[in-house]
């Protein structure tokens, strides 16, 4: 058996001046919720938003709405 090479994986701190934006969305029946958070290179939260919308949309549309909120935040 040939052993697999060891590869170091894990989070690495981004370069100074880099802002990372994470977003996610969820759908429950006719309700869609989303969240957005922006962090700097040290992990300090620069801003964010969350919301709930009453519309009958699928998961793909919920993620698209969260992406639109990211663009508004930037």
N, C-alpha and C positions, 0 to 999 in steps of 0.2 A: 504494500500500500504506500502510495506517495503522499507525504503530508502536505497539507495546504500551506501556502506561504502566509505568514502573519502580516496582516495589513492593519495599520493603525487607523481606526475610524473614530469620529467624534466631532463635536462642535469646535470650531476654531474661531477665535475672536476676529471680527472683521477689521479692516483698516480704519484709522481715524477719519472722520468725515462721512462714513457710510451710515445710512439710515435704512433699517430693515423694517418692512411693513408686513405684518401677518394678518390674514383675514380668514373667516370661516362663516358658514351659514348652515342653518338647519330648517327643515320643513316639518310641520306637524299639522296635518289636516289642511285647513285653509289659512293657517298662520305661518309666516316665515320670519325667522329671526336671524340677525347677522351681527358680527363683531369685527372691529378693526383696531389694531394697535400698532403704533410706530415707536421703534426703539433706536437709540443711537448705538455707536460702536461699543460703549460700556454697558449696554443693557438698560440705560435710563429711559423711562417712558417719556416720549416727547408729546404724545397725544393719542387720541383714539375716539372711537364712537361705537355705539351699539344701538340696535333698534329692532322693533317688531312691526311687521307690515301685515295687514289683513288682505291677502290676495291668494287666489287659488293657483299657485305656481309649483312647478316641479323643482327638484333639487338643483338641476342645472341653472334654472332661472334665478334661484336663490343665490347660488355662487356668483352669478353674473351681477346681481344687485350688490353683493358684497364687494366685488371688484370695482363697480362704479363708485361705491362709497370710498374705496381706497384712492381712486383718482381724485375725488373731491377733496379728500384729506390732504393730498399732496399739493 
